[in-house]
Amino acid sequence: MTEKNINIGLVQLTCGGEPEANVEKTVTAIKKAAGQGARIVCLQELFRSLYFCDVEAYENFSLAEKIPGPSTEIFSRLAAELEIVIIASLFEKRAEGIYHNTTAVLDADGSYLGKYRKMHIPDDPGFYEKFYFTPGDLGYKVFPTRYGNLGILICWDQWYPEAARITSLMGADMLFYPTAIGWHESQDPDTNEEQYQAWQTIQKSHAVANGVPVIAVNRTGKEGELQFWGGSFVTNAFGKVIYQAPHLEEAVQVVPVSLAGSDRYRTHWPFLRDRRIDSYDPILKRYLDGN
């Protein structure tokens, strides 16, 4: 039975060039979060390496692994040892020439519950993800864990209300977003602030529209020309930010999240009740210009 108050652990770290060292550092952080009472621990996007999508380089495909595979074995054992759920973002090698940006979920008994493959893939200066990742083909996913039904999305998915809506309608108690997003070193402070506020605001809106808490876990640190902006945060089920991490520092934080709030907010603000699903067919068009 799902508990009504769940301690969520956020692990916001800098990354180096050696995957084994990054994994070891992450394991230490997970143990710290568990020691502070975390029941669910979410890791940042692609935590095993530097953010390699800032360039198009074939050698970076060597960072990928099978899922389940070596990393899920490590985190499965750790989840069972600590009796926690672990949300682990990994670079998946599905087959020769087919790679995905994938998040694996390990339950509190160590069992591998499955994976979500990132659906929305960006391609921008400094974020050349279409070079590496095939768009997800598993659809949106909700994972039933010991501590609740977890909706998992990944980074660029954050900007799409459709993804949050569908995942929430599938019964997610919370939405998690492992993330790697940052500022280019040439940007001015006003632009940086505008971008961060837009990023946080769109995710707060997912909480409001769907009546579920949102947890976004971003990396920090300077990598190449990007300063990852950290700022990992948690909202309640009405979009109120109840925790925000610093931008330029590592953070391992445990935040209590109330699932009882979802029922209260959904009852008093019945957006799901009042949806006019009979009128939404046009959303399946790319653009409503008649073509």
C-alpha positions in Angstrom: 0.0 0.0 0.0 1.4 3.4 -1.0 2.5 5.6 1.9 1.0 9.1 2.0 4.2 10.8 2.9 7.4 9.8 1.0 10.9 11.0 1.5 12.4 11.7 -1.9 16.2 11.9 -2.4 17.7 14.2 -5.0 21.3 13.6 -6.2 22.7 16.6 -8.0 26.4 16.1 -8.8 29.3 17.2 -11.0 30.7 14.5 -13.3 34.2 13.6 -14.5 35.6 11.7 -17.4 35.8 8.3 -15.8 32.5 6.3 -15.6 33.7 4.1 -12.8 34.5 7.1 -10.6 31.2 8.7 -11.4 29.3 5.6 -10.4 31.3 5.3 -7.2 30.6 8.9 -6.4 26.9 8.4 -7.1 26.7 5.3 -4.9 28.2 7.3 -2.0 25.6 10.0 -2.6 22.8 7.5 -2.7 23.9 6.0 0.6 24.0 9.5 2.1 20.4 10.1 0.9 19.2 6.8 2.3 20.9 7.6 5.6 18.8 10.7 5.7 15.6 8.7 5.3 15.1 8.7 1.5 12.7 6.0 0.2 13.1 7.0 -3.5 16.3 8.4 -4.9 16.4 10.0 -8.3 19.7 10.5 -10.2 20.5 13.1 -12.8 20.5 12.4 -16.5 23.4 10.4 -17.9 25.3 10.5 -14.6 27.9 7.9 -15.6 29.9 10.4 -17.8 30.4 13.9 -18.8 27.6 15.2 -21.0 28.9 13.9 -24.3 26.1 15.3 -26.5 27.8 18.7 -26.6 29.7 17.2 -29.6 29.0 14.7 -32.4 31.8 12.1 -31.9 31.5 8.4 -32.8 33.8 7.3 -30.0 31.2 8.4 -27.4 29.0 5.5 -28.4 31.4 3.3 -26.4 29.8 4.8 -23.2 26.6 2.9 -23.9 25.6 -0.3 -22.2 22.8 -2.9 -22.2 19.8 -2.3 -19.9 19.5 -4.4 -17.8 23.2 -4.7 -17.6 26.3 -3.8 -15.5 24.9 -0.6 -14.1 21.5 -2.0 -13.2 23.2 -4.8 -11.4 25.1 -2.4 -9.3 22.1 -0.3 -8.4 19.8 -3.4 -8.0 22.1 -4.6 -5.2 22.3 -1.2 -3.6 18.5 -0.7 -3.8 18.0 -4.1 -2.0 20.7 -3.3 0.6 19.2 0.1 1.5 15.5 -0.9 0.8 15.0 2.1 -1.5 13.8 2.7 -5.0 16.5 4.0 -7.4 15.8 5.9 -10.6 18.9 5.6 -12.8 19.4 7.5 -16.1 21.7 5.5 -18.5 22.9 5.5 -22.1 21.4 2.3 -23.6 22.9 0.2 -26.4 19.8 -1.6 -27.7 21.5 -3.1 -30.7 24.3 -2.3 -33.2 23.6 1.2 -34.3 20.5 1.7 -32.1 20.9 3.7 -28.9 18.5 5.3 -26.5 18.5 7.8 -23.6 16.9 5.5 -21.0 16.0 5.5 -17.4 15.9 2.2 -15.4 13.9 1.8 -12.2 15.0 -0.5 -9.4 12.5 -1.4 -6.7 13.3 -1.5 -3.0 13.8 -5.3 -3.1 16.4 -4.9 -5.8 14.1 -6.0 -8.6 14.4 -4.4 -12.0 11.0 -3.0 -12.9 11.8 -1.9 -16.4 12.8 1.2 -18.4 11.5 4.3 -20.0 13.2 5.5 -23.2 13.2 9.3 -23.8 10.6 10.3 -26.3 11.5 13.9 -27.2 15.0 14.2 -28.5 16.6 17.7 -28.9 19.1 18.9 -31.4 20.5 22.3 -30.5 24.0 23.8 -30.3 25.6 22.0 -27.4 22.8 19.4 -27.2 23.3 17.2 -30.2 21.2 14.4 -28.9 19.7 13.3 -32.2 23.2 12.2 -33.3 23.2 9.6 -30.4 19.6 8.7 -29.4 16.8 7.0 -31.3 13.4 8.3 -30.0 11.8 6.1 -27.4 9.4 3.5 -28.6 8.0 2.1 -25.3 5.5 4.8 -24.9 5.0 6.6 -21.6 5.5 4.5 -18.5 4.4 4.3 -14.8 6.3 2.0 -12.5 4.6 0.5 -9.5 7.1 0.5 -6.7 7.0 -0.3 -3.0 6.7 3.5 -2.3 4.2 4.5 -5.0 3.5 4.6 -8.7 6.3 6.6 -10.4 6.0 8.4 -13.6 9.3 8.8 -15.3 10.2 11.3 -18.1 13.6 12.6 -19.2 14.9 16.2 -19.6 13.6 17.5 -23.0 10.3 15.7 -22.2 9.9 18.4 -19.5 8.7 21.0 -22.1 5.8 18.9 -23.3 2.5 19.0 -21.3 1.2 16.1 -23.4 3.9 13.8 -21.9 3.1 14.9 -18.4 -0.6 14.5 -18.9 -0.5 11.1 -20.4 1.8 9.8 -17.7 -0.4 11.3 -15.0 -3.5 9.8 -16.6 -1.8 6.4 -16.4 -1.8 6.7 -12.6 1.5 8.3 -11.6 1.6 9.4 -8.0 4.6 11.6 -8.9 6.5 12.8 -12.0 10.3 12.5 -12.0 12.6 14.2 -14.6 16.3 13.2 -14.6 17.9 16.2 -16.4 21.1 17.6 -17.9 20.6 21.3 -18.9 22.8 24.3 -18.6 23.8 27.7 -19.7 26.3 28.5 -22.4 29.3 30.3 -21.1 28.7 33.3 -23.4 25.3 34.0 -22.0 24.5 37.0 -19.8 22.9 36.7 -16.3 19.5 37.9 -17.5 19.3 35.3 -20.2 20.4 32.6 -17.7 17.7 33.6 -15.3 15.0 33.7 -18.0 15.9 30.2 -19.1 15.9 28.7 -15.7 12.6 30.3 -14.8 11.0 29.0 -18.0 12.3 25.5 -17.2 11.0 25.5 -13.7 7.7 27.2 -14.6 6.7 24.6 -17.3 7.3 21.8 -14.8 5.4 23.6 -12.1 2.5 23.8 -14.5 2.6 20.0 -15.0 2.1 19.7 -11.2 -0.8 22.1 -11.3 -2.6 20.7 -14.3 -2.3 17.1 -13.1 -2.4 17.4 -9.4 0.8 15.5 -8.7 4.2 16.4 -7.2 7.1 17.0 -9.7 10.7 16.1 -9.0 13.4 17.4 -11.4 17.0 16.4 -10.8 19.6 18.3 -12.8 23.4 18.0 -12.9 25.8 20.8 -12.0 29.4 21.7 -12.9 31.2 23.2 -15.8 31.7 20.9 -18.8 33.2 22.4 -22.0 31.3 25.5 -22.9 28.3 24.6 -20.7 27.6 25.5 -17.1 25.0 23.0 -15.9 22.6 25.0 -13.8 21.8 22.6 -11.1 18.7 24.0 -9.4 17.1 20.6 -8.9 13.7 21.1 -7.3 10.5 19.5 -5.9 7.0 20.8 -6.1 3.9 19.8 -4.3 0.8 18.7 -6.2 -0.2 22.3 -6.8 3.1 23.6 -8.2 4.5 25.1 -5.1 8.3 24.7 -4.9 9.1 23.1 -1.6 12.8 22.6 -2.3 15.3 24.1 -4.7 19.0 23.1 -4.9 21.8 25.7 -5.5 22.9 26.3 -9.1 26.6 25.8 -8.9 27.1 23.4 -6.0 26.5 19.7 -5.5 23.5 18.7 -3.4 22.2 15.6 -1.9 18.9 16.4 -0.4 15.9 14.5 1.1 12.5 16.2 0.7 9.3 14.8 2.2 6.5 14.7 -0.4 2.8 14.4 0.5 0.7 12.2 -1.7 -2.4 13.0 0.3 -2.2 16.5 -1.2 -2.9 15.2 -4.7 -6.4 14.1 -3.7 -7.1 17.4 -1.9 -5.9 19.5 -4.9 -7.7 17.4 -7.5 -10.9 17.6 -5.5 -10.8 21.4 -5.0 -9.4 22.1 -8.5 -11.0 19.3 -10.6 -9.1 19.9 -13.8 -9.2 16.2 -14.7 -13.0 16.0 -14.1 -13.6 19.0 -16.5 -11.5 17.9 -19.4 -13.4 18.0 -22.7 -11.8 14.9 -24.2 -14.3 15.0 -27.0 -12.7 18.2 -28.3 -9.0 17.3 -28.3 -8.6 15.5 -31.6 -6.8 18.5 -33.2 -3.9 18.0 -30.8 -2.8 15.1 -33.0 -1.9 17.5 -35.8 1.5 19.0 -36.1 0.0 22.5 -36.8 -3.6 23.6 -37.6 -3.0 25.3 -40.9 -5.0 22.9 -43.0 -2.0 21.0 -44.3 
